[in-house]
Amino acid sequence: MIYSLDLDAPIIRLTHHCLLRGMVILCATWLAGCATNPDPHQGGFINGITGLANGNYQRRIDERESVYHTELSAGEQLRAQAQTLEQEREAIRGELNQAQSRLITLENRIKQARARLASQKQQVAAARAQQARLAQAQTQLVQTKRQLAAIRPQVQKAAPAQSIDALKQRSQALQHELNAIDDLVGSVADSGL
């Protein structure tokens, strides 16, 4: 009796597939051992296969996406900070415009009080004291005008947050000086001279 080898038999087919798989795994392992650089731009075919097989490419993609999202977030935060700084700068401009209006009003009040004092010569001693107060108010007014003129250009510049805080403080100091001038002029105006 002669036996023939049936290549389509399930056991031989299974052995053939196991052998084929083993060779593929052996080749992949051998190729992975040949890979010297995980960077897809610097490697060759073997490095490419190795990078795909061990997940290096996906890790690089994930790392770069993470960096991209971090940079996007930082950019959005910077835009929000810039918008906040611009709003604060605009508020300071408004305060400075109000200070300018008050300066003009106070200057007019000083002129009116001086004119009134000049016409009332019978109360010379009291008028001289009031004139001294008005001169003091005028001196303070001139200094405050200079300070306001010095602050205005700084508000127009793109300044960091520290400069905005300093400008706020200077604006508040101007408001205090204007209040002091207002009190001086008011005391002269209320004296009835």
N, CA, C and O atoms as a DFTB+ gen file, in Angstrom:
772 C
 N C O
     1  1       0.820      -1.157       0.000
     2  2       0.000       0.000       0.000
     3  2       0.882       1.245       0.000
     4  3       1.827       1.309       0.786
     5  1       0.625       2.193      -0.812
     6  2       1.420       3.415      -0.950
     7  2       0.617       4.558      -0.337
     8  3      -0.561       4.783      -0.615
     9  1       1.349       5.250       0.512
    10  2       0.715       6.424       1.156
    11  2       1.160       7.707       0.442
    12  3       2.326       7.898       0.097
    13  1       0.205       8.530       0.253
    14  2       0.546       9.831      -0.357
    15  2       0.321      10.950       0.680
    16  3      -0.521      10.829       1.571
    17  1       1.049      11.976       0.549
    18  2       0.964      13.108       1.482
    19  2      -0.061      14.092       0.935
    20  3       0.076      14.620      -0.168
    21  1      -1.081      14.316       1.734
    22  2      -2.138      15.255       1.335
    23  2      -1.822      16.625       1.941
    24  3      -1.930      16.812       3.153
    25  1      -1.437      17.566       1.104
    26  2      -1.061      18.902       1.598
    27  2      -2.260      19.711       2.066
    28  3      -2.103      20.705       2.775
    29  1      -3.431      19.297       1.681
    30  2      -4.625      20.020       2.117
    31  2      -5.178      19.471       3.420
    32  3      -6.224      19.928       3.882
    33  1      -4.533      18.549       3.996
    34  2      -5.003      17.987       5.260
    35  2      -4.916      19.062       6.336
    36  3      -3.996      19.878       6.288
    37  1      -5.842      19.103       7.318
    38  2      -5.885      20.167       8.337
    39  2      -4.618      20.235       9.170
    40  3      -4.199      21.335       9.529
    41  1      -4.003      19.142       9.487
    42  2      -2.810      19.166      10.331
    43  2      -1.650      19.787       9.574
    44  3      -0.885      20.569      10.138
    45  1      -1.517      19.448       8.317
    46  2      -0.415      20.002       7.528
    47  2      -0.659      21.491       7.295
    48  3       0.276      22.289       7.342
    49  1      -1.937      21.871       7.040
    50  2      -2.259      23.285       6.851
    51  2      -1.958      24.083       8.130
    52  3      -1.443      25.199       8.058
    53  1      -2.276      23.519       9.277
    54  2      -2.026      24.166      10.561
    55  2      -0.524      24.314      10.789
    56  3      -0.063      25.360      11.247
    57  1       0.216      23.301      10.480
    58  2       1.663      23.346      10.641
    59  2       2.263      24.387       9.699
    60  3       3.177      25.125      10.066
    61  1       1.731      24.429       8.480
    62  2       2.203      25.401       7.497
    63  2       1.947      26.831       7.990
    64  3       2.818      27.691       7.863
    65  1       0.756      27.093       8.552
    66  2       0.420      28.433       9.063
    67  2       1.266      28.781      10.281
    68  3       1.713      29.919      10.417
    69  1       1.487      27.829      11.155
    70  2       2.325      28.072      12.345
    71  2       3.751      28.408      11.928
    72  3       4.383      29.304      12.488
    73  1       4.238      27.683      10.950
    74  2       5.585      27.931      10.465
    75  2       5.685      29.326       9.827
    76  3       6.664      30.044      10.032
    77  1       4.665      29.691       9.059
    78  2       4.642      31.006       8.412
    79  2       4.577      32.126       9.459
    80  3       5.292      33.123       9.356
    81  1       3.728      31.954      10.448
    82  2       3.624      32.959      11.527
    83  2       4.937      33.063      12.303
    84  3       5.395      34.159      12.628
    85  1       5.507      31.956      12.580
    86  2       6.779      31.962      13.302
    87  2       7.854      32.703      12.532
    88  3       8.655      33.431      13.119
    89  1       7.876      32.521      11.221
    90  2       8.874      33.210      10.406
    91  2       8.615      34.718      10.389
    92  3       9.553      35.514      10.432
    93  1       7.342      35.104      10.326
    94  2       7.007      36.537      10.331
    95  2       7.439      37.161      11.650
    96  3       8.034      38.238      11.664
    97  1       7.143      36.488      12.762
    98  2       7.526      37.000      14.082
    99  2       9.041      37.064      14.198
   100  3       9.593      38.032      14.723
   101  1       9.703      36.035      13.709
   102  2      11.160      36.014      13.753
   103  2      11.748      37.164      12.931
   104  3      12.691      37.822      13.370
   105  1      11.194      37.406      11.740
   106  2      11.683      38.510      10.894
   107  2      11.410      39.862      11.553
   108  3      12.265      40.748      11.544
   109  1      10.215      40.012      12.122
   110  2       9.877      41.286      12.782
   111  2      10.800      41.541      13.961
   112  3      11.246      42.667      14.176
   113  1      11.085      40.493      14.724
   114  2      11.990      40.636      15.870
   115  2      13.391      40.981      15.387
   116  3      14.065      41.834      15.966
   117  1      13.814      40.330      14.349
   118  2      15.133      40.609      13.799
   119  2      15.205      42.043      13.270
   120  3      16.193      42.744      13.489
   121  1      14.154      42.470      12.575
   122  2      14.117      43.834      12.049
   123  2      14.069      44.857      13.180
   124  3      14.689      45.916      13.088
   125  1      13.344      44.548      14.231
   126  2      13.270      45.467      15.380
   127  2      14.637      45.615      16.019
   128  3      14.990      46.694      16.496
   129  1      15.384      44.571      16.030
   130  2      16.736      44.643      16.581
   131  2      17.649      45.486      15.718
   132  3      18.657      45.996      16.207
   133  1      17.321      45.644      14.445
   134  2      18.140      46.445      13.542
   135  2      17.791      47.928      13.621
   136  3      18.560      48.764      13.148
   137  1      16.664      48.263      14.200
   138  2      16.242      49.667      14.264
   139  2      17.150      50.420      15.215
   140  3      17.392      49.988      16.342
   141  1      17.643      51.541      14.748
   142  2      18.576      52.318      15.568
   143  2      18.030      53.680      15.945
   144  3      18.565      54.319      16.852
   145  1      16.982      54.147      15.281
   146  2      16.491      55.498      15.527
   147  2      14.962      55.495      15.463
   148  3      14.395      55.066      14.458
   149  1      14.287      55.962      16.511
   150  2      12.825      55.961      16.493
   151  2      12.234      57.106      15.674
   152  3      11.019      57.138      15.476
   153  1      13.038      58.036      15.195
   154  2      12.534      59.176      14.436
   155  2      12.211      58.730      13.014
   156  3      13.096      58.225      12.322
   157  1      10.961      58.901      12.554
   158  2      10.595      58.443      11.211
   159  2      11.294      59.233      10.104
   160  3      11.408      58.742       8.980
   161  1      11.756      60.428      10.396
   162  2      12.427      61.231       9.381
   163  2      13.871      60.793       9.168
   164  3      14.447      61.068       8.116
   165  1      14.455      60.127      10.134
   166  2      15.863      59.780      10.042
   167  2      16.091      58.291       9.799
   168  3      17.213      57.885       9.495
   169  1      15.079      57.494       9.923
   170  2      15.249      56.054       9.759
   171  2      14.923      55.626       8.347
   172  3      14.502      56.430       7.515
   173  1      15.121      54.373       8.098
   174  2      14.793      53.814       6.798
   175  2      13.559      52.931       6.915
   176  3      12.716      53.120       7.792
   177  1      13.476      51.985       6.029
   178  2      12.336      51.079       5.993
   179  2      12.229      50.271       7.283
   180  3      11.142      50.105       7.834
   181  1      13.352      49.780       7.749
   182  2      13.352      48.945       8.963
   183  2      12.907      49.775      10.160
   184  3      12.106      49.315      10.973
   185  1      13.421      50.988      10.270
   186  2      13.005      51.857      11.372
   187  2      11.520      52.192      11.277
   188  3      10.840      52.302      12.298
   189  1      11.021      52.352      10.068
   190  2       9.599      52.634       9.882
   191  2       8.730      51.494      10.375
   192  3       7.741      51.707      11.075
   193  1       9.109      50.288      10.004
   194  2       8.338      49.116      10.451
   195  2       8.424      48.994      11.964
   196  3       7.423      48.714      12.624
   197  1       9.597      49.200      12.508
   198  2       9.783      49.100      13.960
   199  2       8.966      50.167      14.679
   200  3       8.326      49.884      15.692
   201  1       8.988      51.383      14.161
   202  2       8.228      52.474      14.782
   203  2       6.744      52.200      14.790
   204  3       6.055      52.508      15.762
   205  1       6.246      51.621      13.705
   206  2       4.825      51.269      13.659
   207  2       4.514      50.126      14.605
   208  3       3.487      50.132      15.284
   209  1       5.403      49.148      14.647
   210  2       5.148      47.954      15.449
   211  2       5.193      48.241      16.948
   212  3       4.358      47.721      17.688
   213  1       6.133      49.042      17.412
   214  2       6.249      49.231      18.863
   215  2       5.545      50.489      19.364
   216  3       5.619      50.781      20.557
   217  1       4.868      51.243      18.502
   218  2       4.068      52.384      18.945
   219  2       4.836      53.682      19.100
   220  3       4.298      54.654      19.630
   221  1       6.092      53.721      18.646
   222  2       6.875      54.957      18.765
   223  2       6.242      56.098      17.986
   224  3       6.204      57.236      18.454
   225  1       5.743      55.785      16.790
   226  2       5.125      56.835      15.979
   227  2       3.915      57.422      16.689
   228  3       3.753      58.641      16.743
   229  1       3.083      56.574      17.223
   230  2       1.872      57.065      17.900
   231  2       2.242      57.897      19.127
   232  3       1.600      58.910      19.407
   233  1       3.267      57.478      19.855
   234  2       3.713      58.263      21.015
   235  2       4.186      59.647      20.570
   236  3       3.876      60.653      21.208
   237  1       4.939      59.687      19.471
   238  2       5.409      60.988      18.965
   239  2       4.230      61.860      18.548
   240  3       4.222      63.062      18.813
   241  1       3.251      61.269      17.906
   242  2       2.060      62.023      17.500
   243  2       1.334      62.544      18.733
   244  3       0.943      63.711      18.778
   245  1       1.153      61.689      19.728
   246  2       0.460      62.095      20.957
   247  2       1.207      63.217      21.669
   248  3       0.590      64.160      22.164
   249  1       2.546      63.118      21.722
   250  2       3.347      64.164      22.372
   251  2       3.192      65.492      21.642
   252  3       3.022      66.538      22.268
   253  1       3.252      65.443      20.335
   254  2       3.146      66.689      19.567
   255  2       1.747      67.286      19.653
   256  3       1.597      68.507      19.693
   257  1       0.724      66.438      19.683
   258  2      -0.637      66.954      19.858
   259  2      -0.786      67.594      21.228
   260  3      -1.452      68.620      21.365
   261  1      -0.176      67.003      22.233
   262  2      -0.224      67.569      23.586
   263  2       0.444      68.935      23.619
   264  3      -0.085      69.874      24.214
   265  1       1.609      69.052      22.980
   266  2       2.307      70.341      22.925
   267  2       1.459      71.363      22.173
   268  3       1.365      72.519      22.584
   269  1       0.846      70.940      21.080
   270  2      -0.003      71.833      20.287
   271  2      -1.162      72.363      21.122
   272  3      -1.434      73.564      21.114
   273  1      -1.846      71.475      21.843
   274  2      -2.989      71.902      22.658
   275  2      -2.539      72.812      23.801
   276  3      -3.251      73.746      24.168
   277  1      -1.371      72.544      24.357
   278  2      -0.842      73.408      25.417
   279  2      -0.562      74.804      24.869
   280  3      -0.886      75.806      25.507
   281  1       0.040      74.864      23.684
   282  2       0.334      76.157      23.068
   283  2      -0.952      76.900      22.719
   284  3      -1.033      78.117      22.888
   285  1      -1.950      76.177      22.235
   286  2      -3.239      76.804      21.940
   287  2      -3.833      77.425      23.192
   288  3      -4.304      78.562      23.169
   289  1      -3.809      76.680      24.273
   290  2      -4.354      77.158      25.543
   291  2      -3.594      78.386      26.025
   292  3      -4.202      79.349      26.495
   293  1      -2.277      78.358      25.913
   294  2      -1.470      79.511      26.334
   295  2      -1.794      80.734      25.477
   296  3      -1.858      81.852      25.988
   297  1      -1.997      80.527      24.193
   298  2      -2.358      81.632      23.306
   299  2      -3.692      82.251      23.683
   300  3      -3.844      83.472      23.665
   301  1      -4.655      81.410      24.023
   302  2      -5.961      81.919      24.441
   303  2      -5.844      82.704      25.741
   304  3      -6.495      83.736      25.905
   305  1      -5.026      82.225      26.653
   306  2      -4.836      82.951      27.914
   307  2      -4.182      84.307      27.658
   308  3      -4.558      85.304      28.274
   309  1      -3.214      84.347      26.760
   310  2      -2.558      85.618      26.440
   311  2      -3.530      86.596      25.796
   312  3      -3.495      87.792      26.083
   313  1      -4.406      86.083      24.916
   314  2      -5.399      86.959      24.304
   315  2      -6.347      87.522      25.355
   316  3      -6.705      88.699      25.302
   317  1      -6.757      86.689      26.311
   318  2      -7.649      87.152      27.379
   319  2      -6.954      88.197      28.246
   320  3      -7.572      89.187      28.637
   321  1      -5.677      87.987      28.547
   322  2      -4.937      88.967      29.348
   323  2      -4.797      90.287      28.594
   324  3      -4.927      91.360      29.184
   325  1      -4.535      90.209      27.308
   326  2      -4.398      91.429      26.506
   327  2      -5.711      92.196      26.479
   328  3      -5.718      93.425      26.553
   329  1      -6.823      91.474      26.374
   330  2      -8.129      92.126      26.370
   331  2      -8.401      92.791      27.719
   332  3      -8.928      93.903      27.767
   333  1      -8.049      92.124      28.805
   334  2      -8.237      92.697      30.140
   335  2      -7.385      93.951      30.307
   336  3      -7.853      94.956      30.843
   337  1      -6.136      93.894      29.851
   338  2      -5.261      95.064      29.942
   339  2      -5.815      96.232      29.132
   340  3      -5.748      97.380      29.572
   341  1      -6.355      95.949      27.969
   342  2      -6.920      97.017      27.142
   343  2      -8.144      97.629      27.820
   344  3      -8.342      98.842      27.749
   345  1      -8.963      96.813      28.472
   346  2     -10.121      97.344      29.193
   347  2      -9.672      98.233      30.348
   348  3     -10.248      99.297      30.576
   349  1      -8.650      97.802      31.071
   350  2      -8.128      98.619      32.168
   351  2      -7.532      99.919      31.639
   352  3      -7.706     100.979      32.240
   353  1      -6.833      99.836      30.521
   354  2      -6.256     101.031      29.909
   355  2      -7.364     102.006      29.503
   356  3      -7.229     103.217      29.674
   357  1      -8.447     101.471      28.969
   358  2      -9.578     102.308      28.562
   359  2     -10.223     102.968      29.779
   360  3     -10.619     104.132      29.714
   361  1     -10.331     102.233      30.886
   362  2     -10.884     102.807      32.115
   363  2      -9.996     103.947      32.617
   364  3     -10.499     104.973      33.073
   365  1      -8.687     103.766      32.533
   366  2      -7.764     104.830      32.961
   367  2      -7.909     106.047      32.050
   368  3      -7.870     107.183      32.522
   369  1      -8.077     105.816      30.749
   370  2      -8.292     106.944      29.828
   371  2      -9.533     107.730      30.235
   372  3      -9.532     108.961      30.227
   373  1     -10.597     107.001      30.593
   374  2     -11.823     107.670      31.039
   375  2     -11.591     108.490      32.296
   376  3     -12.075     109.617      32.405
   377  1     -10.850     107.928      33.249
   378  2     -10.547     108.665      34.483
   379  2      -9.725     109.915      34.181
   380  3      -9.951     110.970      34.773
   381  1      -8.779     109.794      33.267
   382  2      -7.948     110.947      32.912
   383  2      -8.768     112.016      32.188
   384  3      -8.526     113.208      32.377
   385  1      -9.713     111.612      31.380
   386  2     -10.592     112.584      30.723
   387  2     -11.441     113.319      31.752
   388  3     -11.650     114.527      31.640
   389  1     -11.933     112.588      32.763
   390  2     -12.691     113.237      33.835
   391  2     -11.797     114.213      34.592
   392  3     -12.227     115.314      34.934
   393  1     -10.562     113.813      34.854
   394  2      -9.627     114.698      35.548
   395  2      -9.374     115.962      34.731
   396  3      -9.284     117.055      35.288
   397  1      -9.261     115.815      33.416
   398  2      -9.067     116.968      32.537
   399  2     -10.263     117.909      32.633
   400  3     -10.088     119.125      32.707
   401  1     -11.455     117.367      32.633
   402  2     -12.663     118.193      32.757
   403  2     -12.684     118.924      34.090
   404  3     -13.021     120.107      34.156
   405  1     -12.325     118.220      35.141
   406  2     -12.290     118.861      36.463
   407  2     -11.245     119.967      36.505
   408  3     -11.470     121.012      37.117
   409  1     -10.102     119.745      35.859
   410  2      -9.071     120.786      35.798
   411  2      -9.606     122.053      35.134
   412  3      -9.370     123.159      35.621
   413  1     -10.306     121.896      34.055
   414  2     -10.863     123.052      33.344
   415  2     -11.878     123.770      34.223
   416  3     -11.875     124.998      34.308
   417  1     -12.746     123.004      34.877
   418  2     -13.752     123.594      35.763
   419  2     -13.089     124.350      36.908
   420  3     -13.490     125.466      37.239
   421  1     -12.078     123.739      37.508
   422  2     -11.379     124.393      38.618
   423  2     -10.645     125.647      38.156
   424  3     -10.616     126.655      38.862
   425  1     -10.066     125.579      36.988
   426  2      -9.377     126.750      36.456
   427  2     -10.356     127.905      36.268
   428  3     -10.030     129.050      36.579
   429  1     -11.538     127.617      35.768
   430  2     -12.568     128.648      35.597
   431  2     -13.018     129.209      36.943
   432  3     -13.229     130.414      37.079
   433  1     -13.161     128.336      37.929
   434  2     -13.564     128.803      39.263
   435  2     -12.502     129.716      39.867
   436  3     -12.827     130.714      40.510
   437  1     -11.229     129.372      39.657
   438  2     -10.144     130.221      40.160
   439  2     -10.203     131.597      39.489
   440  3     -10.054     132.622      40.155
   441  1     -10.418     131.615      38.193
   442  2     -10.515     132.894      37.475
   443  2     -11.676     133.729      38.003
   444  3     -11.540     134.935      38.207
   445  1     -12.812     133.083      38.221
   446  2     -13.983     133.809      38.736
   447  2     -13.717     134.352      40.137
   448  3     -14.059     135.496      40.437
   449  1     -13.108     133.537      40.991
   450  2     -12.824     133.981      42.358
   451  2     -11.815     135.122      42.355
   452  3     -11.943     136.063      43.138
   453  1     -10.820     135.048      41.487
   454  2      -9.839     136.138      41.394
   455  2     -10.509     137.430      40.928
   456  3     -10.228     138.509      41.450
   457  1     -11.373     137.310      39.971
   458  2     -12.082     138.500      39.484
   459  2     -12.945     139.099      40.592
   460  3     -13.012     140.319      40.739
   461  1     -13.591     138.260      41.352
   462  2     -14.432     138.720      42.466
   463  2     -13.576     139.399      43.531
   464  3     -13.955     140.445      44.057
   465  1     -12.429     138.811      43.851
   466  2     -11.539     139.398      44.854
   467  2     -10.962     140.735      44.381
   468  3     -10.818     141.670      45.169
   469  1     -10.642     140.812      43.127
   470  2     -10.085     142.061      42.592
   471  2     -11.090     143.206      42.705
   472  3     -10.701     144.354      42.917
   473  1     -12.370     142.901      42.565
   474  2     -13.399     143.951      42.622
   475  2     -13.776     144.345      44.047
   476  3     -14.484     145.333      44.240
   477  1     -13.331     143.615      45.020
   478  2     -13.698     143.894      46.418
   479  2     -12.482     144.420      47.183
   480  3     -11.891     143.693      47.981
   481  1     -12.115     145.654      46.949
   482  2     -10.907     146.218      47.537
   483  2     -11.084     146.594      49.003
   484  3     -10.079     146.759      49.694
   485  1     -12.308     146.740      49.520
   486  2     -12.482     147.183      50.898
   487  2     -12.015     146.149      51.911
   488  3     -11.726     146.512      53.051
   489  1     -11.932     144.919      51.552
   490  2     -11.479     143.882      52.490
   491  2     -10.094     143.398      52.050
   492  3      -9.911     142.240      51.674
   493  1      -9.150     144.294      52.107
   494  2      -7.824     144.046      51.572
   495  2      -7.115     142.902      52.302
   496  3      -6.555     142.018      51.654
   497  1      -7.129     142.903      53.623
   498  2      -6.395     141.871      54.371
   499  2      -6.962     140.486      54.087
   500  3      -6.221     139.539      53.823
   501  1      -8.285     140.384      54.147
   502  2      -8.919     139.089      53.876
   503  2      -8.705     138.690      52.420
   504  3      -8.515     137.517      52.097
   505  1      -8.742     139.679      51.567
   506  2      -8.559     139.394      50.146
   507  2      -7.147     138.878      49.869
   508  3      -6.951     137.994      49.035
   509  1      -6.148     139.453      50.592
   510  2      -4.774     138.984      50.384
   511  2      -4.620     137.513      50.814
   512  3      -3.953     136.726      50.143
   513  1      -5.248     137.166      51.940
   514  2      -5.194     135.765      52.391
   515  2      -5.868     134.854      51.367
   516  3      -5.381     133.766      51.058
   517  1      -6.993     135.326      50.856
   518  2      -7.697     134.530      49.844
   519  2      -6.869     134.450      48.554
   520  3      -6.833     133.417      47.886
   521  1      -6.202     135.573      48.220
   522  2      -5.328     135.568      47.042
   523  2      -4.194     134.554      47.218
   524  3      -3.822     133.856      46.274
   525  1      -3.650     134.481      48.433
   526  2      -2.577     133.514      48.698
   527  2      -3.090     132.089      48.523
   528  3      -2.402     131.239      47.958
   529  1      -4.299     131.836      49.009
   530  2      -4.885     130.495      48.825
   531  2      -5.100     130.193      47.343
   532  3      -4.824     129.093      46.864
   533  1      -5.600     131.202      46.637
   534  2      -5.817     130.996      45.199
   535  2      -4.486     130.781      44.468
   536  3      -4.410     129.978      43.538
   537  1      -3.454     131.489      44.884
   538  2      -2.134     131.282      44.270
   539  2      -1.640     129.867      44.545
   540  3      -1.073     129.209      43.673
   541  1      -1.868     129.414      45.780
   542  2      -1.485     128.035      46.120
   543  2      -2.280     127.041      45.265
   544  3      -1.733     126.066      44.750
   545  1      -3.592     127.313      45.127
   546  2      -4.432     126.438      44.303
   547  2      -3.956     126.462      42.853
   548  3      -3.928     125.428      42.186
   549  1      -3.580     127.657      42.366
   550  2      -3.096     127.775      40.993
   551  2      -1.798     126.992      40.807
   552  3      -1.621     126.327      39.787
   553  1      -0.892     127.063      41.780
   554  2       0.374     126.326      41.709
   555  2       0.116     124.822      41.671
   556  3       0.703     124.094      40.870
   557  1      -0.769     124.377      42.550
   558  2      -1.112     122.949      42.556
   559  2      -1.779     122.548      41.244
   560  3      -1.553     121.452      40.730
   561  1      -2.598     123.444      40.714
   562  2      -3.281     123.161      39.455
   563  2      -2.267     122.983      38.328
   564  3      -2.405     122.069      37.514
   565  1      -1.260     123.836      38.270
   566  2      -0.230     123.742      37.224
   567  2       0.547     122.435      37.362
   568  3       0.829     121.772      36.365
   569  1       0.893     122.064      38.596
   570  2       1.618     120.805      38.815
   571  2       0.764     119.607      38.396
   572  3       1.254     118.666      37.772
   573  1      -0.510     119.661      38.747
   574  2      -1.414     118.561      38.401
   575  2      -1.581     118.464      36.886
   576  3      -1.675     117.364      36.341
   577  1      -1.619     119.605      36.209
   578  2      -1.705     119.602      34.747
   579  2      -0.488     118.906      34.139
   580  3      -0.621     118.110      33.208
   581  1       0.696     119.210      34.670
   582  2       1.924     118.580      34.164
   583  2       1.886     117.066      34.374
   584  3       2.265     116.291      33.496
   585  1       1.422     116.667      35.549
   586  2       1.345     115.228      35.841
   587  2       0.374     114.542      34.887
   588  3       0.646     113.452      34.384
   589  1      -0.763     115.197      34.644
   590  2      -1.747     114.629      33.720
   591  2      -1.156     114.521      32.319
   592  3      -1.344     113.516      31.633
   593  1      -0.445     115.557      31.901
   594  2       0.183     115.532      30.572
   595  2       1.242     114.435      30.484
   596  3       1.442     113.859      29.415
   597  1       1.917     114.142      31.587
   598  2       2.946     113.089      31.585
   599  2       2.325     111.700      31.555
   600  3       2.913     110.769      31.004
   601  1       1.154     111.555      32.137
   602  2       0.510     110.238      32.209
   603  2      -0.146     109.868      30.883
   604  3      -0.111     108.705      30.483
   605  1      -0.737     110.833      30.204
   606  2      -1.501     110.540      28.979
   607  2      -0.724     109.709      27.950
   608  3      -1.272     108.719      27.464
   609  1       0.516     110.051      27.591
   610  2       1.233     109.237      26.592
   611  2       1.478     107.805      27.062
   612  3       1.508     106.881      26.250
   613  1       1.651     107.621      28.355
   614  2       1.914     106.278      28.877
   615  2       0.687     105.390      28.731
   616  3       0.815     104.181      28.536
   617  1      -0.501     105.980      28.825
   618  2      -1.734     105.193      28.692
   619  2      -1.895     104.717      27.254
   620  3      -2.454     103.647      27.015
   621  1      -1.409     105.503      26.291
   622  2      -1.555     105.143      24.885
   623  2      -0.653     103.984      24.489
   624  3      -0.953     103.264      23.536
   625  1       0.456     103.793      25.215
   626  2       1.397     102.716      24.892
   627  2       0.833     101.383      25.354
   628  3       0.025     101.322      26.280
   629  1       1.273     100.309      24.690
   630  2       0.942      98.961      25.156
   631  2       1.859      98.659      26.322
   632  3       3.057      98.445      26.139
   633  1       1.296      98.641      27.522
   634  2       2.116      98.469      28.723
   635  2       1.764      97.161      29.413
   636  3       0.634      96.684      29.305
   637  1       2.719      96.584      30.116
   638  2       2.426      95.363      30.878
   639  2       1.527      95.674      32.072
   640  3       1.257      96.833      32.387
   641  1       1.080      94.625      32.714
   642  2       0.144      94.759      33.828
   643  2       0.720      95.624      34.948
   644  3      -0.029      96.357      35.593
   645  1       2.052      95.559      35.202
   646  2       2.648      96.363      36.263
   647  2       2.485      97.844      35.949
   648  3       2.210      98.634      36.851
   649  1       2.649      98.238      34.680
   650  2       2.505      99.633      34.303
   651  2       1.062     100.085      34.465
   652  3       0.808     101.224      34.854
   653  1       0.127      99.210      34.174
   654  2      -1.289      99.544      34.339
   655  2      -1.568      99.849      35.803
   656  3      -2.266     100.815      36.112
   657  1      -1.035      99.040      36.703
   658  2      -1.239      99.287      38.132
   659  2      -0.635     100.626      38.537
   660  3      -1.244     101.379      39.296
   661  1       0.557     100.924      38.036
   662  2       1.202     102.200      38.362
   663  2       0.379     103.365      37.822
   664  3       0.241     104.392      38.487
   665  1      -0.169     103.204      36.611
   666  2      -1.000     104.259      36.038
   667  2      -2.275     104.454      36.851
   668  3      -2.733     105.582      37.030
   669  1      -2.845     103.364      37.341
   670  2      -4.029     103.484      38.201
   671  2      -3.695     104.283      39.453
   672  3      -4.460     105.158      39.859
   673  1      -2.562     103.986      40.059
   674  2      -2.164     104.698      41.277
   675  2      -1.929     106.175      40.987
   676  3      -2.323     107.035      41.775
   677  1      -1.296     106.468      39.872
   678  2      -1.055     107.874      39.527
   679  2      -2.366     108.596      39.245
   680  3      -2.525     109.764      39.599
   681  1      -3.304     107.900      38.608
   682  2      -4.612     108.494      38.335
   683  2      -5.344     108.793      39.640
   684  3      -5.971     109.843      39.773
   685  1      -5.268     107.884      40.591
   686  2      -5.909     108.114      41.886
   687  2      -5.231     109.265      42.626
   688  3      -5.906     110.056      43.286
   689  1      -3.912     109.366      42.524
   690  2      -3.199     110.478      43.160
   691  2      -3.641     111.808      42.556
   692  3      -3.782     112.802      43.268
   693  1      -3.860     111.823      41.233
   694  2      -4.366     113.034      40.583
   695  2      -5.741     113.405      41.124
   696  3      -6.030     114.580      41.351
   697  1      -6.581     112.405      41.328
   698  2      -7.920     112.671      41.873
   699  2      -7.815     113.303      43.261
   700  3      -8.560     114.230      43.579
   701  1      -6.898     112.808      44.082
   702  2      -6.705     113.381      45.429
   703  2      -6.219     114.830      45.336
   704  3      -6.681     115.694      46.081
   705  1      -5.297     115.086      44.428
   706  2      -4.804     116.455      44.263
   707  2      -5.915     117.380      43.784
   708  3      -6.018     118.523      44.230
   709  1      -6.743     116.882      42.876
   710  2      -7.871     117.694      42.405
   711  2      -8.837     117.989      43.545
   712  3      -9.381     119.090      43.626
   713  1      -9.054     117.024      44.419
   714  2      -9.926     117.253      45.575
   715  2      -9.341     118.327      46.485
   716  3     -10.077     119.170      46.997
   717  1      -8.016     118.307      46.694
   718  2      -7.372     119.317      47.539
   719  2      -7.507     120.707      46.918
   720  3      -7.778     121.682      47.619
   721  1      -7.316     120.791      45.598
   722  2      -7.477     122.081      44.914
   723  2      -8.920     122.545      45.024
   724  3      -9.183     123.722      45.268
   725  1      -9.843     121.630      44.846
   726  2     -11.269     121.951      44.949
   727  2     -11.596     122.502      46.335
   728  3     -12.368     123.453      46.457
   729  1     -11.014     121.910      47.379
   730  2     -11.245     122.390      48.743
   731  2     -10.701     123.809      48.923
   732  3     -11.361     124.655      49.526
   733  1      -9.495     124.071      48.398
   734  2      -8.916     125.415      48.508
   735  2      -9.790     126.453      47.809
   736  3     -10.099     127.504      48.370
   737  1     -10.179     126.140      46.580
   738  2     -11.002     127.077      45.818
   739  2     -12.357     127.239      46.494
   740  3     -12.905     128.339      46.553
   741  1     -12.893     126.131      47.003
   742  2     -14.188     126.196      47.685
   743  2     -14.138     127.058      48.929
   744  3     -15.091     127.788      49.203
   745  1     -13.045     126.998      49.700
   746  2     -12.947     127.817      50.910
   747  2     -12.894     129.299      50.561
   748  3     -13.432     130.130      51.292
   749  1     -12.253     129.630      49.453
   750  2     -12.207     131.029      49.023
   751  2     -13.580     131.461      48.521
   752  3     -14.058     132.547      48.847
   753  1     -14.208     130.602      47.729
   754  2     -15.507     130.951      47.160
   755  2     -16.575     131.054      48.244
   756  3     -17.464     131.901      48.150
   757  1     -16.505     130.214      49.266
   758  2     -17.508     130.210      50.329
   759  2     -17.315     131.342      51.330
   760  3     -18.211     131.619      52.128
   761  1     -16.162     131.999      51.298
   762  2     -15.903     133.060      52.277
   763  2     -16.707     134.316      51.976
   764  3     -16.860     135.185      52.835
   765  1     -17.217     134.407      50.756
   766  2     -18.069     135.542      50.411
   767  2     -17.300     136.782      50.036
   768  3     -17.906     137.843      49.886
   769  1     -16.036     136.704      49.883
   770  2     -15.265     137.890      49.484
   771  2     -15.329     138.095      48.002
   772  3     -14.740     139.044      47.484
